[in-house]
Amino acid sequence: MGAYILRRVLLIIPTLFGIMLINFALTQFVPGGPIEQVLSRIEGGGDSLQAISGGADAGAQQQGADSNYVGARGLDPAFLAELEVQFGFARFVCEPGFTGKPGLNTPECVKEAIPAWERFFIMMWNYIQFDFGESHFRSIGVMELVLEKMPVSITLGLWSTLIAYLISIPLGIRKAVRDGSPFDTWTSGAIIVGYAIPGFLFAILLLVLFAGGSYFRWFPLRGLTSDNWEDLSLLGKIGDYFWHITLPVLASTISSFATLTLLTKNSFLDEIKKQYVMTARAKGLAESRVLYGHVFRNAMLIVIAGFPALFISVFFGGSLLIEYIFSLDGLGQLFYRSAVERDYPVIFGTLYFFGLMGLLVGILSDLMYVWIDPRIDFERRG
C-alpha cells in the first residue's frame, strides 16, 4: 500500500503541472488582460471587453499593449510600462552599478518584456513554495483573500454534504428494502423531480415562498448573519446563523441529495441479492441483523468512501449562483469576479491550491476504501 500511495503522490506533480499549463496557455488567447482592465477603469469604460468590441486596437488584446494603443488613449508610456512591470509582464534591465529607482525615463534602464514561458515557470516556482502573490486589484494576498471568503463556502459545502448523507442513506436503504412498493414509487418520483430542478431555480422558489417574495417572510433575504450579530448572545448567534443558512443550504443540497439516495438504493439492492445474504437469512438471523450487520458495510463502501470527493464537489462547485441569489460573498463570487477582471494571481493561485487539494482528496478516498474494507488491495491490483 505504501508503494501505491507513493506512486499516487508522485503522479500529482505532472497532473498539476499539466492543469496549470493548459489553463495558462488558454489565457494567452483571451482578450482583455489586467492592464486593459486598469485602462478601462481609468477611462470609465467598464469591462475591457467592451472597449475591445468597440473598436480598440487589436494589439491591445495581448497581455501588454503597444505604443499605438497607448497613444490612442493619450496615456503616458511610462505609466503603462510601470503597470506591465507591476503585473509581471515586463521588467526593467539596468546597467551594472545602478542603484536608483528603475523606470522608463531612466537612461540607465530599459524595459524588457518577459516571455510567456518564463512567466509560467516563475509562477510555478513561486507556487511550489506556496507563494501565491497579491491580487492585482484588491491589494491583499491571494491566500488571505481566499481565507476571507472561505467561511461562506465551508458553510454551504459542509452542511449540504452532511444533510445529504443523513437523509439519503436511510432513505436509500428504505427504498431498497421496499423495492417496488408504493413508497419506493412515489419517493423515486420526488427524487427525480428534485434532481431535475436546477439549484438556482430552487433557490429562487425558496425566496419567493419563504423570504418575503410573495407569501411568507420566515427567513432573511440575504447575508450569512444579521446586522446586530455582535450584540447577540451565544445562543442568539447560533440561532441567527442557522436562520440565515437554512435556505442557501437547502438550495445547494437538492441535487446531491437525489444522486446519493439512488446510489445508496442501488448499492443495497446489489448486495441483498448476493449469496451471503441468503445464507445469513437461512441461518435464522433477524432481518435487521442481516441488513446492518452484513449488507450495510459492503453496500456503503462506495457511498462512504466517496464522502471527501462529494464534499469537495459541493464545496467548490456550483455555488456561484446560490451565493449570488442569497448575496453571500464566498469563493464562487470571488472566482467569477477574478475571471471577469483578469485577476491572474487569484485565478491561478486558487486553481493551483484547490487542484492540489482535489488530487490529495482522491488519494484520501482510496485510503477510505481500504479502511472500510481491508479486502481491497490497490497494491495487488497495480
PAMAR-315146 format. One line per field, with one value per residue (C-alpha): x negated, y, z; residue number from 1; chain; residue in three letters. Coordinates in Angstrom, 1 decimal. Example, Ala and Ser with C-alpha at 12.3 -4.5 7.8 and 13.67 -1.06 7.14 Angstrom:
REM PAMAR-315146
x: c(-12.3_-13.7)
y: c(-4.5_-1.1)
z: c(7.8_7.1)
nr: c(1_2)
kette: c(A_A)
rest: c(ALA_SER)
//
This chain:
REM PAMAR-315146
x: c(0.0_-2.9_-4.3_-0.8_-0.4_-4.0_-3.0_0.1_-1.7_-4.4_-1.6_-0.3_-3.3_-2.8_1.0_0.9_-1.7_0.5_3.6_1.7_0.0_3.3_5.1_2.1_1.9_5.6_5.4_2.8_5.6_8.2_8.6_8.6_5.8_5.3_3.6_6.6_8.8_6.9_7.0_10.8_11.4_9.3_11.4_14.6_15.2_16.3_15.0_12.1_14.0_16.5_13.6_12.2_15.5_16.0_13.0_9.9_6.6_6.2_2.8_4.4_5.8_2.4_1.1_-0.8_0.5_-1.7_-2.6_0.2_2.7_1.3_1.1_4.7_5.7_3.5_1.7_-1.8_-4.0_-5.9_-2.6_-1.9_-5.5_-5.1_-1.8_-3.5_-6.3_-3.9_-1.8_-4.8_-4.6_-7.9_-11.0_-13.5_-17.1_-19.5_-23.3_-25.6_-26.1_-22.8_-21.2_-18.3_-14.7_-14.3_-11.8_-11.1_-12.5_-15.8_-18.6_-20.4_-17.4_-15.4_-12.1_-12.3_-9.2_-9.1_-8.2_-5.1_-7.1_-9.3_-6.4_-4.8_-7.9_-8.4_-4.7_-5.1_-8.3_-6.5_-3.5_-5.7_-6.9_-3.2_-3.8_-0.7_-1.4_1.2_4.4_3.9_7.0_7.6_4.1_4.4_2.6_4.3_4.4_5.7_8.4_9.4_9.4_11.6_14.2_13.9_16.4_19.3_18.3_17.5_21.0_22.6_20.4_20.3_23.9_25.1_22.9_23.9_27.6_27.4_25.8_28.1_31.2_30.1_28.6_31.6_34.0_31.9_31.9_35.6_36.2_34.0_35.8_39.2_38.2_41.2_43.7_45.8_43.3_40.5_42.5_43.6_40.2_38.5_40.8_40.0_36.3_36.4_38.2_35.6_32.8_34.3_34.7_31.6_30.2_30.5_34.2_35.0_33.2_35.5_38.5_37.5_37.0_40.4_42.1_40.3_38.2_40.9_41.2_45.0_46.1_44.2_41.4_39.9_36.3_33.9_33.4_29.7_26.4_24.9_25.6_27.8_26.6_26.8_24.7_22.1_24.8_26.4_25.7_24.0_27.4_28.7_25.7_26.1_29.8_29.2_26.5_28.9_31.7_29.6_28.1_31.4_32.5_29.0_28.2_31.5_30.9_27.4_28.4_31.2_29.1_26.6_29.4_31.1_27.9_26.8_30.2_30.3_26.7_27.4_30.5_28.7_25.8_28.1_30.1_26.9_25.8_29.2_29.2_25.9_25.4_24.0_27.2_29.4_27.1_27.4_31.2_31.2_29.3_32.3_30.7_33.0_33.6_32.1_29.0_28.7_29.1_27.0_24.5_23.7_25.2_24.5_20.7_20.4_23.2_21.9_18.4_18.8_21.1_18.9_15.6_16.9_17.5_14.3_14.9_18.5_17.6_15.1_17.5_20.2_17.7_16.1_18.6_21.9_22.1_21.8_25.5_26.5_24.1_25.3_29.0_28.6_26.0_23.3_19.7_17.9_15.4_17.9_18.3_14.5_13.7_16.2_15.1_11.4_12.2_14.0_11.3_8.5_7.0_4.5_2.8_6.2_7.2_4.0_3.3_6.7_6.5_3.2_4.3_7.7_6.3_3.7_6.4_8.6_5.7_4.9_8.6_8.5_5.8_7.8_10.8_8.7_7.4_11.0_11.9_9.1_10.1_13.7_13.0_9.5_10.1_9.4_5.7_4.7_1.1_2.0_4.3_1.4)
y: c(0.0_2.3_1.9_2.7_5.9_6.9_6.5_8.4_11.3_11.4_11.4_14.6_16.6_16.0_16.2_19.5_20.8_19.9_21.5_24.8_24.7_24.2_27.0_29.4_28.7_29.4_32.7_33.9_33.9_35.6_39.3_42.0_41.3_43.1_46.1_46.7_46.4_49.2_51.4_50.8_51.8_54.9_56.0_54.8_52.3_49.4_46.0_45.9_43.5_46.3_48.5_45.8_45.2_48.9_49.1_49.3_48.5_44.7_44.8_45.8_42.3_41.0_40.9_44.1_46.9_48.5_52.2_52.8_51.7_54.0_56.9_56.5_56.7_59.7_57.9_58.3_55.4_55.4_54.7_51.7_50.5_50.6_48.6_45.9_45.6_45.6_42.9_40.8_41.1_43.0_44.1_46.9_45.8_48.4_48.9_47.3_49.6_51.4_52.0_54.3_53.5_51.9_53.4_54.1_57.6_56.4_56.4_53.5_51.2_49.6_47.8_44.2_42.0_38.7_35.8_33.8_30.6_32.4_33.9_30.5_28.9_31.9_31.5_27.7_28.2_30.6_28.3_25.3_27.5_28.4_32.0_33.0_36.7_39.5_40.3_42.8_44.8_44.3_44.9_41.8_38.4_35.7_33.2_36.0_36.7_33.0_32.6_35.7_34.2_30.6_30.6_31.1_28.1_25.9_26.7_25.7_22.7_21.2_21.4_20.4_17.3_16.3_16.8_14.9_11.9_12.0_11.9_9.9_6.9_6.0_6.8_4.8_1.8_2.1_2.2_-0.9_-2.9_-1.9_-2.0_-1.9_-0.8_2.4_4.0_3.3_4.6_8.0_8.7_7.9_10.4_13.0_12.3_12.6_15.9_17.2_16.1_17.8_21.2_23.4_24.6_28.2_27.8_26.1_28.9_31.5_29.4_29.3_33.1_33.7_31.3_31.9_35.1_37.7_37.3_36.7_34.5_34.1_36.1_33.4_33.6_36.5_37.5_37.8_37.5_35.0_36.9_39.8_43.4_43.1_39.9_41.3_42.3_38.9_36.3_33.0_31.2_34.1_34.0_30.2_30.7_33.7_31.7_28.7_31.1_32.6_29.4_27.4_28.5_28.5_25.1_23.6_25.1_23.6_20.2_19.2_17.8_15.8_14.5_12.9_11.3_9.9_8.4_6.5_5.4_4.0_2.2_0.5_-0.5_-2.1_-3.9_-5.4_-6.7_-8.0_-10.4_-11.9_-15.4_-14.5_-12.6_-15.6_-17.8_-15.4_-15.4_-19.2_-19.4_-17.6_-14.2_-11.3_-9.1_-6.0_-8.1_-9.1_-5.6_-3.7_-6.4_-7.8_-5.8_-2.3_-2.4_-3.7_-1.6_1.6_1.2_3.3_5.8_6.5_6.4_9.0_11.5_13.5_13.9_14.8_17.4_19.0_19.0_20.7_22.9_24.4_23.6_25.2_27.7_30.9_31.2_30.3_32.8_35.5_34.9_35.0_37.8_35.6_36.7_33.4_31.6_31.3_35.1_35.5_33.2_34.9_38.4_37.4_35.9_39.0_41.3_39.1_39.0_36.3_35.9_35.0_32.8_30.7_30.8_29.3_26.9_25.5_25.3_23.7_21.5_20.2_19.7_17.8_15.4_14.8_14.1_11.4_9.6_10.1_8.4_5.4_5.1_5.2_2.3_0.2_1.4_0.4_-2.9_-4.3_-6.9_-4.1_-4.1_-1.4_-2.6_-6.1_-4.6_-2.4)
z: c(0.0_0.7_-2.8_-4.3_-2.2_-3.3_-6.9_-6.5_-4.7_-7.5_-10.1_-8.6_-9.9_-13.7_-13.3_-11.5_-13.9_-16.9_-15.4_-14.8_-18.2_-20.1_-18.3_-18.6_-22.3_-22.7_-21.0_-23.6_-26.2_-24.1_-24.9_-22.3_-19.7_-16.4_-18.0_-20.2_-17.2_-15.4_-18.5_-18.9_-15.3_-15.8_-18.7_-17.1_-19.9_-17.6_-18.7_-21.1_-23.4_-24.1_-25.2_-27.4_-29.1_-29.5_-31.9_-29.7_-31.4_-31.9_-30.3_-27.1_-26.8_-25.9_-22.3_-22.9_-25.1_-27.8_-28.2_-30.8_-28.3_-25.6_-27.9_-28.9_-25.3_-24.6_-21.7_-20.5_-21.8_-18.5_-16.7_-18.9_-18.5_-14.7_-15.0_-17.1_-14.6_-11.7_-13.2_-14.2_-18.0_-18.2_-16.2_-16.2_-17.0_-15.7_-16.2_-13.6_-10.6_-11.0_-7.5_-8.3_-9.0_-12.4_-14.8_-18.5_-18.2_-16.6_-19.2_-17.4_-17.7_-20.5_-20.3_-21.4_-22.0_-20.2_-22.5_-21.6_-21.0_-18.5_-16.7_-16.4_-14.8_-12.5_-11.4_-10.8_-8.8_-6.5_-6.2_-5.2_-2.3_-1.6_-2.5_-4.4_-4.5_-4.3_-6.1_-8.9_-7.9_-4.2_-2.6_-0.5_-0.6_-2.6_0.3_2.7_0.2_-0.1_3.7_4.0_1.6_2.7_5.7_3.3_1.1_4.1_5.4_2.2_1.5_4.9_5.8_2.4_2.4_6.0_5.3_2.1_3.8_6.9_4.6_1.6_3.3_5.5_2.6_0.1_2.5_3.0_-0.8_-1.3_1.4_-0.1_-3.7_-6.0_-3.3_-3.5_-1.1_-3.5_-6.4_-5.1_-3.4_-6.7_-8.4_-5.8_-6.2_-10.0_-9.7_-7.2_-9.4_-12.5_-10.7_-11.0_-7.7_-8.6_-9.7_-6.5_-4.6_-6.3_-5.5_-1.8_-1.8_-3.3_-0.9_2.4_2.2_1.7_-2.1_-2.4_0.5_3.8_5.4_7.6_6.6_5.8_2.2_2.1_4.1_6.5_9.7_10.9_11.3_15.1_15.2_17.6_20.1_20.3_23.0_22.2_21.7_19.7_17.4_16.8_16.1_13.8_11.9_11.3_10.4_7.7_6.2_6.0_2.5_0.9_2.2_1.1_-2.4_-2.7_-1.2_-3.6_-6.5_-4.3_-2.2_-5.2_-6.6_-3.2_-2.5_-5.7_-5.3_-1.8_-3.0_-5.9_-3.8_-1.3_-4.0_-5.4_-2.0_-1.0_-4.0_-3.2_-1.8_1.6_2.4_1.6_3.7_6.6_6.3_6.1_9.4_11.0_11.6_12.2_9.1_10.9_11.7_8.1_6.8_9.3_10.3_6.9_4.0_5.3_5.4_1.8_0.4_2.0_0.7_-2.4_-0.6_2.5_0.6_-1.7_1.1_0.6_-3.2_-2.7_-0.1_-2.4_-5.3_-3.3_-1.6_-4.7_-7.5_-8.5_-5.6_-7.7_-8.5_-4.9_-3.5_-5.9_-5.2_-1.5_-1.5_0.0_-0.6_-0.9_-3.2_-6.0_-6.4_-5.9_-8.8_-11.0_-10.3_-10.7_-14.1_-15.3_-14.0_-15.3_-11.8_-12.8_-9.3_-7.8_-10.8_-11.0_-7.2_-6.3_-9.3_-8.1_-4.4_-5.0_-7.8_-5.3_-2.7_-5.2_-6.1_-2.4_-1.7_-4.5_-2.5_0.7_-1.0_-1.8_1.7_3.0_0.7_2.3_5.8_5.3_3.5_4.2_1.4_-1.1_-2.1_-4.6_-4.5_-5.7_-8.4_-9.6)
nr: c(1_2_3_4_5_6_7_8_9_10_11_12_13_14_15_16_17_18_19_20_21_22_23_24_25_26_27_28_29_30_31_32_33_34_35_36_37_38_39_40_41_42_43_44_45_46_47_48_49_50_51_52_53_54_55_56_57_58_59_60_61_62_63_64_65_66_67_68_69_70_71_72_73_74_75_76_77_78_79_80_81_82_83_84_85_86_87_88_89_90_91_92_93_94_95_96_97_98_99_100_101_102_103_104_105_106_107_108_109_110_111_112_113_114_115_116_117_118_119_120_121_122_123_124_125_126_127_128_129_130_131_132_133_134_135_136_137_138_139_140_141_142_143_144_145_146_147_148_149_150_151_152_153_154_155_156_157_158_159_160_161_162_163_164_165_166_167_168_169_170_171_172_173_174_175_176_177_178_179_180_181_182_183_184_185_186_187_188_189_190_191_192_193_194_195_196_197_198_199_200_201_202_203_204_205_206_207_208_209_210_211_212_213_214_215_216_217_218_219_220_221_222_223_224_225_226_227_228_229_230_231_232_233_234_235_236_237_238_239_240_241_242_243_244_245_246_247_248_249_250_251_252_253_254_255_256_257_258_259_260_261_262_263_264_265_266_267_268_269_270_271_272_273_274_275_276_277_278_279_280_281_282_283_284_285_286_287_288_289_290_291_292_293_294_295_296_297_298_299_300_301_302_303_304_305_306_307_308_309_310_311_312_313_314_315_316_317_318_319_320_321_322_323_324_325_326_327_328_329_330_331_332_333_334_335_336_337_338_339_340_341_342_343_344_345_346_347_348_349_350_351_352_353_354_355_356_357_358_359_360_361_362_363_364_365_366_367_368_369_370_371_372_373_374_375_376_377_378_379_380_381_382)
kette: c(A_A_A_A_A_A_A_A_A_A_A_A_A_A_A_A_A_A_A_A_A_A_A_A_A_A_A_A_A_A_A_A_A_A_A_A_A_A_A_A_A_A_A_A_A_A_A_A_A_A_A_A_A_A_A_A_A_A_A_A_A_A_A_A_A_A_A_A_A_A_A_A_A_A_A_A_A_A_A_A_A_A_A_A_A_A_A_A_A_A_A_A_A_A_A_A_A_A_A_A_A_A_A_A_A_A_A_A_A_A_A_A_A_A_A_A_A_A_A_A_A_A_A_A_A_A_A_A_A_A_A_A_A_A_A_A_A_A_A_A_A_A_A_A_A_A_A_A_A_A_A_A_A_A_A_A_A_A_A_A_A_A_A_A_A_A_A_A_A_A_A_A_A_A_A_A_A_A_A_A_A_A_A_A_A_A_A_A_A_A_A_A_A_A_A_A_A_A_A_A_A_A_A_A_A_A_A_A_A_A_A_A_A_A_A_A_A_A_A_A_A_A_A_A_A_A_A_A_A_A_A_A_A_A_A_A_A_A_A_A_A_A_A_A_A_A_A_A_A_A_A_A_A_A_A_A_A_A_A_A_A_A_A_A_A_A_A_A_A_A_A_A_A_A_A_A_A_A_A_A_A_A_A_A_A_A_A_A_A_A_A_A_A_A_A_A_A_A_A_A_A_A_A_A_A_A_A_A_A_A_A_A_A_A_A_A_A_A_A_A_A_A_A_A_A_A_A_A_A_A_A_A_A_A_A_A_A_A_A_A_A_A_A_A_A_A_A_A_A_A_A_A_A_A_A_A_A_A_A_A_A_A_A_A_A_A_A_A_A_A_A_A_A_A_A_A_A_A_A_A_A_A)
rest: c(MET_GLY_ALA_TYR_ILE_LEU_ARG_ARG_VAL_LEU_LEU_ILE_ILE_PRO_THR_LEU_PHE_GLY_ILE_MET_LEU_ILE_ASN_PHE_ALA_LEU_THR_GLN_PHE_VAL_PRO_GLY_GLY_PRO_ILE_GLU_GLN_VAL_LEU_SER_ARG_ILE_GLU_GLY_GLY_GLY_ASP_SER_LEU_GLN_ALA_ILE_SER_GLY_GLY_ALA_ASP_ALA_GLY_ALA_GLN_GLN_GLN_GLY_ALA_ASP_SER_ASN_TYR_VAL_GLY_ALA_ARG_GLY_LEU_ASP_PRO_ALA_PHE_LEU_ALA_GLU_LEU_GLU_VAL_GLN_PHE_GLY_PHE_ALA_ARG_PHE_VAL_CYS_GLU_PRO_GLY_PHE_THR_GLY_LYS_PRO_GLY_LEU_ASN_THR_PRO_GLU_CYS_VAL_LYS_GLU_ALA_ILE_PRO_ALA_TRP_GLU_ARG_PHE_PHE_ILE_MET_MET_TRP_ASN_TYR_ILE_GLN_PHE_ASP_PHE_GLY_GLU_SER_HIS_PHE_ARG_SER_ILE_GLY_VAL_MET_GLU_LEU_VAL_LEU_GLU_LYS_MET_PRO_VAL_SER_ILE_THR_LEU_GLY_LEU_TRP_SER_THR_LEU_ILE_ALA_TYR_LEU_ILE_SER_ILE_PRO_LEU_GLY_ILE_ARG_LYS_ALA_VAL_ARG_ASP_GLY_SER_PRO_PHE_ASP_THR_TRP_THR_SER_GLY_ALA_ILE_ILE_VAL_GLY_TYR_ALA_ILE_PRO_GLY_PHE_LEU_PHE_ALA_ILE_LEU_LEU_LEU_VAL_LEU_PHE_ALA_GLY_GLY_SER_TYR_PHE_ARG_TRP_PHE_PRO_LEU_ARG_GLY_LEU_THR_SER_ASP_ASN_TRP_GLU_ASP_LEU_SER_LEU_LEU_GLY_LYS_ILE_GLY_ASP_TYR_PHE_TRP_HIS_ILE_THR_LEU_PRO_VAL_LEU_ALA_SER_THR_ILE_SER_SER_PHE_ALA_THR_LEU_THR_LEU_LEU_THR_LYS_ASN_SER_PHE_LEU_ASP_GLU_ILE_LYS_LYS_GLN_TYR_VAL_MET_THR_ALA_ARG_ALA_LYS_GLY_LEU_ALA_GLU_SER_ARG_VAL_LEU_TYR_GLY_HIS_VAL_PHE_ARG_ASN_ALA_MET_LEU_ILE_VAL_ILE_ALA_GLY_PHE_PRO_ALA_LEU_PHE_ILE_SER_VAL_PHE_PHE_GLY_GLY_SER_LEU_LEU_ILE_GLU_TYR_ILE_PHE_SER_LEU_ASP_GLY_LEU_GLY_GLN_LEU_PHE_TYR_ARG_SER_ALA_VAL_GLU_ARG_ASP_TYR_PRO_VAL_ILE_PHE_GLY_THR_LEU_TYR_PHE_PHE_GLY_LEU_MET_GLY_LEU_LEU_VAL_GLY_ILE_LEU_SER_ASP_LEU_MET_TYR_VAL_TRP_ILE_ASP_PRO_ARG_ILE_ASP_PHE_GLU_ARG_ARG_GLY)
//
